[in-house]
Amino acid sequence: MPLAIVGALIGSKFVAAFLAKLIYRYSRQEMLTMWSLSLPQVGATLAATLVGYRQGC
């Protein structure tokens, strides 16, 4: 289950960057830059989820 959550978070960031590439006609390198810069948000999301889970929310 944790691997599925991490995979979904990383995958959704890639899909968002890909859609921006199509809409704004960015290059492949620009798309990958957007995607890689959004990955720290994955760690923050996982940390917030873990804290909420441990608090019983």
mmCIF file of the N, C-alpha and C atoms, coordinates in Angstrom:
data_MODEL
# 
_entry.id   MODEL 
# 
loop_
_atom_site.group_PDB 
_atom_site.id 
_atom_site.type_symbol 
_atom_site.label_atom_id 
_atom_site.label_alt_id 
_atom_site.label_comp_id 
_atom_site.label_asym_id 
_atom_site.label_entity_id 
_atom_site.label_seq_id 
_atom_site.pdbx_PDB_ins_code 
_atom_site.Cartn_x 
_atom_site.Cartn_y 
_atom_site.Cartn_z 
_atom_site.occupancy 
_atom_site.B_iso_or_equiv 
_atom_site.pdbx_formal_charge 
_atom_site.auth_seq_id 
_atom_site.auth_comp_id 
_atom_site.auth_asym_id 
_atom_site.auth_atom_id 
_atom_site.pdbx_PDB_model_num 
ATOM 1   N N  . MET A 1 1  ? 0.809  -1.195 0.000   1.00 0.00 ? 1  MET A N  1 
ATOM 2   C CA . MET A 1 1  ? 0.000  0.000  0.000   1.00 0.00 ? 1  MET A CA 1 
ATOM 3   C C  . MET A 1 1  ? 0.862  1.272  0.000   1.00 0.00 ? 1  MET A C  1 
ATOM 4   N N  . PRO A 1 2  ? 1.882  1.348  0.841   1.00 0.00 ? 2  PRO A N  1 
ATOM 5   C CA . PRO A 1 2  ? 2.715  2.564  0.800   1.00 0.00 ? 2  PRO A CA 1 
ATOM 6   C C  . PRO A 1 2  ? 3.366  2.799  -0.561  1.00 0.00 ? 2  PRO A C  1 
ATOM 7   N N  . LEU A 1 3  ? 3.789  1.728  -1.214  1.00 0.00 ? 3  LEU A N  1 
ATOM 8   C CA . LEU A 1 3  ? 4.390  1.890  -2.542  1.00 0.00 ? 3  LEU A CA 1 
ATOM 9   C C  . LEU A 1 3  ? 3.380  2.404  -3.555  1.00 0.00 ? 3  LEU A C  1 
ATOM 10  N N  . ALA A 1 4  ? 2.137  1.979  -3.426  1.00 0.00 ? 4  ALA A N  1 
ATOM 11  C CA . ALA A 1 4  ? 1.100  2.464  -4.332  1.00 0.00 ? 4  ALA A CA 1 
ATOM 12  C C  . ALA A 1 4  ? 0.842  3.952  -4.114  1.00 0.00 ? 4  ALA A C  1 
ATOM 13  N N  . ILE A 1 5  ? 0.855  4.381  -2.860  1.00 0.00 ? 5  ILE A N  1 
ATOM 14  C CA . ILE A 1 5  ? 0.630  5.798  -2.557  1.00 0.00 ? 5  ILE A CA 1 
ATOM 15  C C  . ILE A 1 5  ? 1.772  6.644  -3.105  1.00 0.00 ? 5  ILE A C  1 
ATOM 16  N N  . VAL A 1 6  ? 3.000  6.217  -2.855  1.00 0.00 ? 6  VAL A N  1 
ATOM 17  C CA . VAL A 1 6  ? 4.163  6.957  -3.361  1.00 0.00 ? 6  VAL A CA 1 
ATOM 18  C C  . VAL A 1 6  ? 4.148  6.983  -4.889  1.00 0.00 ? 6  VAL A C  1 
ATOM 19  N N  . GLY A 1 7  ? 3.846  5.862  -5.500  1.00 0.00 ? 7  GLY A N  1 
ATOM 20  C CA . GLY A 1 7  ? 3.768  5.800  -6.961  1.00 0.00 ? 7  GLY A CA 1 
ATOM 21  C C  . GLY A 1 7  ? 2.702  6.724  -7.522  1.00 0.00 ? 7  GLY A C  1 
ATOM 22  N N  . ALA A 1 8  ? 1.550  6.763  -6.850  1.00 0.00 ? 8  ALA A N  1 
ATOM 23  C CA . ALA A 1 8  ? 0.466  7.644  -7.299  1.00 0.00 ? 8  ALA A CA 1 
ATOM 24  C C  . ALA A 1 8  ? 0.857  9.110  -7.148  1.00 0.00 ? 8  ALA A C  1 
ATOM 25  N N  . LEU A 1 9  ? 1.528  9.463  -6.066  1.00 0.00 ? 9  LEU A N  1 
ATOM 26  C CA . LEU A 1 9  ? 1.946  10.850 -5.864  1.00 0.00 ? 9  LEU A CA 1 
ATOM 27  C C  . LEU A 1 9  ? 2.953  11.280 -6.925  1.00 0.00 ? 9  LEU A C  1 
ATOM 28  N N  . ILE A 1 10 ? 3.942  10.446 -7.169  1.00 0.00 ? 10 ILE A N  1 
ATOM 29  C CA . ILE A 1 10 ? 4.955  10.778 -8.172  1.00 0.00 ? 10 ILE A CA 1 
ATOM 30  C C  . ILE A 1 10 ? 4.340  10.790 -9.574  1.00 0.00 ? 10 ILE A C  1 
ATOM 31  N N  . GLY A 1 11 ? 3.485  9.810  -9.840  1.00 0.00 ? 11 GLY A N  1 
ATOM 32  C CA . GLY A 1 11 ? 2.832  9.736  -11.147 1.00 0.00 ? 11 GLY A CA 1 
ATOM 33  C C  . GLY A 1 11 ? 1.924  10.925 -11.420 1.00 0.00 ? 11 GLY A C  1 
ATOM 34  N N  . SER A 1 12 ? 1.191  11.361 -10.403 1.00 0.00 ? 12 SER A N  1 
ATOM 35  C CA . SER A 1 12 ? 0.288  12.499 -10.606 1.00 0.00 ? 12 SER A CA 1 
ATOM 36  C C  . SER A 1 12 ? 1.070  13.782 -10.873 1.00 0.00 ? 12 SER A C  1 
ATOM 37  N N  . LYS A 1 13 ? 2.246  13.925 -10.260 1.00 0.00 ? 13 LYS A N  1 
ATOM 38  C CA . LYS A 1 13 ? 3.084  15.089 -10.538 1.00 0.00 ? 13 LYS A CA 1 
ATOM 39  C C  . LYS A 1 13 ? 3.569  15.052 -11.988 1.00 0.00 ? 13 LYS A C  1 
ATOM 40  N N  . PHE A 1 14 ? 3.894  13.853 -12.476 1.00 0.00 ? 14 PHE A N  1 
ATOM 41  C CA . PHE A 1 14 ? 4.342  13.708 -13.858 1.00 0.00 ? 14 PHE A CA 1 
ATOM 42  C C  . PHE A 1 14 ? 3.209  14.047 -14.828 1.00 0.00 ? 14 PHE A C  1 
ATOM 43  N N  . VAL A 1 15 ? 2.012  13.563 -14.528 1.00 0.00 ? 15 VAL A N  1 
ATOM 44  C CA . VAL A 1 15 ? 0.869  13.839 -15.402 1.00 0.00 ? 15 VAL A CA 1 
ATOM 45  C C  . VAL A 1 15 ? 0.592  15.339 -15.460 1.00 0.00 ? 15 VAL A C  1 
ATOM 46  N N  . ALA A 1 16 ? 0.665  16.016 -14.305 1.00 0.00 ? 16 ALA A N  1 
ATOM 47  C CA . ALA A 1 16 ? 0.440  17.461 -14.290 1.00 0.00 ? 16 ALA A CA 1 
ATOM 48  C C  . ALA A 1 16 ? 1.491  18.187 -15.130 1.00 0.00 ? 16 ALA A C  1 
ATOM 49  N N  . ALA A 1 17 ? 2.752  17.779 -15.007 1.00 0.00 ? 17 ALA A N  1 
ATOM 50  C CA . ALA A 1 17 ? 3.810  18.409 -15.805 1.00 0.00 ? 17 ALA A CA 1 
ATOM 51  C C  . ALA A 1 17 ? 3.612  18.114 -17.296 1.00 0.00 ? 17 ALA A C  1 
ATOM 52  N N  . PHE A 1 18 ? 3.168  16.909 -17.610 1.00 0.00 ? 18 PHE A N  1 
ATOM 53  C CA . PHE A 1 18 ? 2.932  16.542 -19.005 1.00 0.00 ? 18 PHE A CA 1 
ATOM 54  C C  . PHE A 1 18 ? 1.791  17.352 -19.606 1.00 0.00 ? 18 PHE A C  1 
ATOM 55  N N  . LEU A 1 19 ? 0.722  17.545 -18.833 1.00 0.00 ? 19 LEU A N  1 
ATOM 56  C CA . LEU A 1 19 ? -0.395 18.346 -19.327 1.00 0.00 ? 19 LEU A CA 1 
ATOM 57  C C  . LEU A 1 19 ? 0.017  19.798 -19.540 1.00 0.00 ? 19 LEU A C  1 
ATOM 58  N N  . ALA A 1 20 ? 0.835  20.333 -18.644 1.00 0.00 ? 20 ALA A N  1 
ATOM 59  C CA . ALA A 1 20 ? 1.344  21.689 -18.821 1.00 0.00 ? 20 ALA A CA 1 
ATOM 60  C C  . ALA A 1 20 ? 2.203  21.769 -20.075 1.00 0.00 ? 20 ALA A C  1 
ATOM 61  N N  . LYS A 1 21 ? 2.976  20.710 -20.342 1.00 0.00 ? 21 LYS A N  1 
ATOM 62  C CA . LYS A 1 21 ? 3.801  20.662 -21.554 1.00 0.00 ? 21 LYS A CA 1 
ATOM 63  C C  . LYS A 1 21 ? 2.919  20.760 -22.794 1.00 0.00 ? 21 LYS A C  1 
ATOM 64  N N  . LEU A 1 22 ? 1.827  20.029 -22.798 1.00 0.00 ? 22 LEU A N  1 
ATOM 65  C CA . LEU A 1 22 ? 0.940  20.050 -23.960 1.00 0.00 ? 22 LEU A CA 1 
ATOM 66  C C  . LEU A 1 22 ? 0.235  21.392 -24.115 1.00 0.00 ? 22 LEU A C  1 
ATOM 67  N N  . ILE A 1 23 ? -0.248 21.934 -23.011 1.00 0.00 ? 23 ILE A N  1 
ATOM 68  C CA . ILE A 1 23 ? -1.019 23.183 -23.071 1.00 0.00 ? 23 ILE A CA 1 
ATOM 69  C C  . ILE A 1 23 ? -0.136 24.362 -23.469 1.00 0.00 ? 23 ILE A C  1 
ATOM 70  N N  . TYR A 1 24 ? 1.046  24.445 -22.844 1.00 0.00 ? 24 TYR A N  1 
ATOM 71  C CA . TYR A 1 24 ? 1.910  25.604 -23.059 1.00 0.00 ? 24 TYR A CA 1 
ATOM 72  C C  . TYR A 1 24 ? 3.043  25.346 -24.052 1.00 0.00 ? 24 TYR A C  1 
ATOM 73  N N  . ARG A 1 25 ? 3.052  24.155 -24.646 1.00 0.00 ? 25 ARG A N  1 
ATOM 74  C CA . ARG A 1 25 ? 4.039  23.782 -25.664 1.00 0.00 ? 25 ARG A CA 1 
ATOM 75  C C  . ARG A 1 25 ? 5.476  23.893 -25.142 1.00 0.00 ? 25 ARG A C  1 
ATOM 76  N N  . TYR A 1 26 ? 5.675  23.383 -23.914 1.00 0.00 ? 26 TYR A N  1 
ATOM 77  C CA . TYR A 1 26 ? 7.015  23.358 -23.344 1.00 0.00 ? 26 TYR A CA 1 
ATOM 78  C C  . TYR A 1 26 ? 7.826  22.233 -23.976 1.00 0.00 ? 26 TYR A C  1 
ATOM 79  N N  . SER A 1 27 ? 9.137  22.340 -23.872 1.00 0.00 ? 27 SER A N  1 
ATOM 80  C CA . SER A 1 27 ? 10.008 21.275 -24.367 1.00 0.00 ? 27 SER A CA 1 
ATOM 81  C C  . SER A 1 27 ? 10.025 20.125 -23.350 1.00 0.00 ? 27 SER A C  1 
ATOM 82  N N  . ARG A 1 28 ? 10.595 19.020 -23.772 1.00 0.00 ? 28 ARG A N  1 
ATOM 83  C CA . ARG A 1 28 ? 10.697 17.852 -22.881 1.00 0.00 ? 28 ARG A CA 1 
ATOM 84  C C  . ARG A 1 28 ? 11.538 18.198 -21.652 1.00 0.00 ? 28 ARG A C  1 
ATOM 85  N N  . GLN A 1 29 ? 12.616 18.936 -21.846 1.00 0.00 ? 29 GLN A N  1 
ATOM 86  C CA . GLN A 1 29 ? 13.476 19.313 -20.728 1.00 0.00 ? 29 GLN A CA 1 
ATOM 87  C C  . GLN A 1 29 ? 12.744 20.221 -19.749 1.00 0.00 ? 29 GLN A C  1 
ATOM 88  N N  . GLU A 1 30 ? 11.951 21.137 -20.257 1.00 0.00 ? 30 GLU A N  1 
ATOM 89  C CA . GLU A 1 30 ? 11.181 22.016 -19.381 1.00 0.00 ? 30 GLU A CA 1 
ATOM 90  C C  . GLU A 1 30 ? 10.152 21.221 -18.585 1.00 0.00 ? 30 GLU A C  1 
ATOM 91  N N  . MET A 1 31 ? 9.531  20.242 -19.234 1.00 0.00 ? 31 MET A N  1 
ATOM 92  C CA . MET A 1 31 ? 8.566  19.394 -18.548 1.00 0.00 ? 31 MET A CA 1 
ATOM 93  C C  . MET A 1 31 ? 9.233  18.607 -17.423 1.00 0.00 ? 31 MET A C  1 
ATOM 94  N N  . LEU A 1 32 ? 10.382 18.016 -17.714 1.00 0.00 ? 32 LEU A N  1 
ATOM 95  C CA . LEU A 1 32 ? 11.078 17.235 -16.697 1.00 0.00 ? 32 LEU A CA 1 
ATOM 96  C C  . LEU A 1 32 ? 11.567 18.117 -15.545 1.00 0.00 ? 32 LEU A C  1 
ATOM 97  N N  . THR A 1 33 ? 11.913 19.352 -15.850 1.00 0.00 ? 33 THR A N  1 
ATOM 98  C CA . THR A 1 33 ? 12.315 20.284 -14.797 1.00 0.00 ? 33 THR A CA 1 
ATOM 99  C C  . THR A 1 33 ? 11.132 20.590 -13.882 1.00 0.00 ? 33 THR A C  1 
ATOM 100 N N  . MET A 1 34 ? 9.971  20.859 -14.467 1.00 0.00 ? 34 MET A N  1 
ATOM 101 C CA . MET A 1 34 ? 8.771  21.101 -13.654 1.00 0.00 ? 34 MET A CA 1 
ATOM 102 C C  . MET A 1 34 ? 8.469  19.901 -12.782 1.00 0.00 ? 34 MET A C  1 
ATOM 103 N N  . TRP A 1 35 ? 8.542  18.717 -13.362 1.00 0.00 ? 35 TRP A N  1 
ATOM 104 C CA . TRP A 1 35 ? 8.241  17.498 -12.620 1.00 0.00 ? 35 TRP A CA 1 
ATOM 105 C C  . TRP A 1 35 ? 9.223  17.304 -11.474 1.00 0.00 ? 35 TRP A C  1 
ATOM 106 N N  . SER A 1 36 ? 10.502 17.462 -11.742 1.00 0.00 ? 36 SER A N  1 
ATOM 107 C CA . SER A 1 36 ? 11.498 17.216 -10.702 1.00 0.00 ? 36 SER A CA 1 
ATOM 108 C C  . SER A 1 36 ? 11.422 18.252 -9.584  1.00 0.00 ? 36 SER A C  1 
ATOM 109 N N  . LEU A 1 37 ? 11.045 19.489 -9.915  1.00 0.00 ? 37 LEU A N  1 
ATOM 110 C CA . LEU A 1 37 ? 10.916 20.513 -8.876  1.00 0.00 ? 37 LEU A CA 1 
ATOM 111 C C  . LEU A 1 37 ? 9.673  20.313 -8.012  1.00 0.00 ? 37 LEU A C  1 
ATOM 112 N N  . SER A 1 38 ? 8.720  19.535 -8.493  1.00 0.00 ? 38 SER A N  1 
ATOM 113 C CA . SER A 1 38 ? 7.519  19.274 -7.694  1.00 0.00 ? 38 SER A CA 1 
ATOM 114 C C  . SER A 1 38 ? 7.679  18.057 -6.779  1.00 0.00 ? 38 SER A C  1 
ATOM 115 N N  . LEU A 1 39 ? 8.748  17.293 -6.930  1.00 0.00 ? 39 LEU A N  1 
ATOM 116 C CA . LEU A 1 39 ? 8.916  16.084 -6.116  1.00 0.00 ? 39 LEU A CA 1 
ATOM 117 C C  . LEU A 1 39 ? 9.089  16.342 -4.620  1.00 0.00 ? 39 LEU A C  1 
ATOM 118 N N  . PRO A 1 40 ? 9.735  17.430 -4.180  1.00 0.00 ? 40 PRO A N  1 
ATOM 119 C CA . PRO A 1 40 ? 9.788  17.657 -2.729  1.00 0.00 ? 40 PRO A CA 1 
ATOM 120 C C  . PRO A 1 40 ? 8.402  17.785 -2.103  1.00 0.00 ? 40 PRO A C  1 
ATOM 121 N N  . GLN A 1 41 ? 7.415  18.193 -2.884  1.00 0.00 ? 41 GLN A N  1 
ATOM 122 C CA . GLN A 1 41 ? 6.053  18.265 -2.373  1.00 0.00 ? 41 GLN A CA 1 
ATOM 123 C C  . GLN A 1 41 ? 5.525  16.872 -2.028  1.00 0.00 ? 41 GLN A C  1 
ATOM 124 N N  . VAL A 1 42 ? 6.013  15.853 -2.713  1.00 0.00 ? 42 VAL A N  1 
ATOM 125 C CA . VAL A 1 42 ? 5.606  14.484 -2.413  1.00 0.00 ? 42 VAL A CA 1 
ATOM 126 C C  . VAL A 1 42 ? 6.032  14.126 -0.990  1.00 0.00 ? 42 VAL A C  1 
ATOM 127 N N  . GLY A 1 43 ? 7.264  14.470 -0.636  1.00 0.00 ? 43 GLY A N  1 
ATOM 128 C CA . GLY A 1 43 ? 7.747  14.190 0.714   1.00 0.00 ? 43 GLY A CA 1 
ATOM 129 C C  . GLY A 1 43 ? 6.949  14.932 1.764   1.00 0.00 ? 43 GLY A C  1 
ATOM 130 N N  . ALA A 1 44 ? 6.615  16.179 1.495   1.00 0.00 ? 44 ALA A N  1 
ATOM 131 C CA . ALA A 1 44 ? 5.819  16.958 2.444   1.00 0.00 ? 44 ALA A CA 1 
ATOM 132 C C  . ALA A 1 44 ? 4.416  16.371 2.596   1.00 0.00 ? 44 ALA A C  1 
ATOM 133 N N  . THR A 1 45 ? 3.836  15.919 1.493   1.00 0.00 ? 45 THR A N  1 
ATOM 134 C CA . THR A 1 45 ? 2.507  15.310 1.548   1.00 0.00 ? 45 THR A CA 1 
ATOM 135 C C  . THR A 1 45 ? 2.537  14.025 2.354   1.00 0.00 ? 45 THR A C  1 
ATOM 136 N N  . LEU A 1 46 ? 3.555  13.201 2.138   1.00 0.00 ? 46 LEU A N  1 
ATOM 137 C CA . LEU A 1 46 ? 3.667  11.956 2.898   1.00 0.00 ? 46 LEU A CA 1 
ATOM 138 C C  . LEU A 1 46 ? 3.872  12.227 4.384   1.00 0.00 ? 46 LEU A C  1 
ATOM 139 N N  . ALA A 1 47 ? 4.687  13.229 4.711   1.00 0.00 ? 47 ALA A N  1 
ATOM 140 C CA . ALA A 1 47 ? 4.919  13.559 6.116   1.00 0.00 ? 47 ALA A CA 1 
ATOM 141 C C  . ALA A 1 47 ? 3.636  14.036 6.782   1.00 0.00 ? 47 ALA A C  1 
ATOM 142 N N  . ALA A 1 48 ? 2.881  14.880 6.118   1.00 0.00 ? 48 ALA A N  1 
ATOM 143 C CA . ALA A 1 48 ? 1.621  15.370 6.676   1.00 0.00 ? 48 ALA A CA 1 
ATOM 144 C C  . ALA A 1 48 ? 0.620  14.238 6.853   1.00 0.00 ? 48 ALA A C  1 
ATOM 145 N N  . THR A 1 49 ? 0.588  13.317 5.910   1.00 0.00 ? 49 THR A N  1 
ATOM 146 C CA . THR A 1 49 ? -0.304 12.165 6.007   1.00 0.00 ? 49 THR A CA 1 
ATOM 147 C C  . THR A 1 49 ? 0.072  11.277 7.184   1.00 0.00 ? 49 THR A C  1 
ATOM 148 N N  . LEU A 1 50 ? 1.357  11.048 7.378   1.00 0.00 ? 50 LEU A N  1 
ATOM 149 C CA . LEU A 1 50 ? 1.813  10.222 8.481   1.00 0.00 ? 50 LEU A CA 1 
ATOM 150 C C  . LEU A 1 50 ? 1.480  10.853 9.826   1.00 0.00 ? 50 LEU A C  1 
ATOM 151 N N  . VAL A 1 51 ? 1.681  12.157 9.940   1.00 0.00 ? 51 VAL A N  1 
ATOM 152 C CA . VAL A 1 51 ? 1.348  12.851 11.188  1.00 0.00 ? 51 VAL A CA 1 
ATOM 153 C C  . VAL A 1 51 ? -0.153 12.741 11.456  1.00 0.00 ? 51 VAL A C  1 
ATOM 154 N N  . GLY A 1 52 ? -0.970 12.966 10.454  1.00 0.00 ? 52 GLY A N  1 
ATOM 155 C CA . GLY A 1 52 ? -2.416 12.847 10.607  1.00 0.00 ? 52 GLY A CA 1 
ATOM 156 C C  . GLY A 1 52 ? -2.827 11.442 10.997  1.00 0.00 ? 52 GLY A C  1 
ATOM 157 N N  . TYR A 1 53 ? -2.204 10.465 10.382  1.00 0.00 ? 53 TYR A N  1 
ATOM 158 C CA . TYR A 1 53 ? -2.519 9.061  10.698  1.00 0.00 ? 53 TYR A CA 1 
ATOM 159 C C  . TYR A 1 53 ? -2.169 8.734  12.133  1.00 0.00 ? 53 TYR A C  1 
ATOM 160 N N  . ARG A 1 54 ? -1.020 9.187  12.579  1.00 0.00 ? 54 ARG A N  1 
ATOM 161 C CA . ARG A 1 54 ? -0.604 8.911  13.956  1.00 0.00 ? 54 ARG A CA 1 
ATOM 162 C C  . ARG A 1 54 ? -1.445 9.655  14.979  1.00 0.00 ? 54 ARG A C  1 
ATOM 163 N N  . GLN A 1 55 ? -2.023 10.780 14.589  1.00 0.00 ? 55 GLN A N  1 
ATOM 164 C CA . GLN A 1 55 ? -2.890 11.539 15.489  1.00 0.00 ? 55 GLN A CA 1 
ATOM 165 C C  . GLN A 1 55 ? -4.322 10.978 15.489  1.00 0.00 ? 55 GLN A C  1 
ATOM 166 N N  . GLY A 1 56 ? -4.586 10.070 14.584  1.00 0.00 ? 56 GLY A N  1 
ATOM 167 C CA . GLY A 1 56 ? -5.912 9.456  14.524  1.00 0.00 ? 56 GLY A CA 1 
ATOM 168 C C  . GLY A 1 56 ? -6.924 10.236 13.719  1.00 0.00 ? 56 GLY A C  1 
ATOM 169 N N  . CYS A 1 57 ? -6.469 11.097 12.853  1.00 0.00 ? 57 CYS A N  1 
ATOM 170 C CA . CYS A 1 57 ? -7.393 11.898 12.030  1.00 0.00 ? 57 CYS A CA 1 
ATOM 171 C C  . CYS A 1 57 ? -7.904 11.111 10.851  1.00 0.00 ? 57 CYS A C  1 
# 
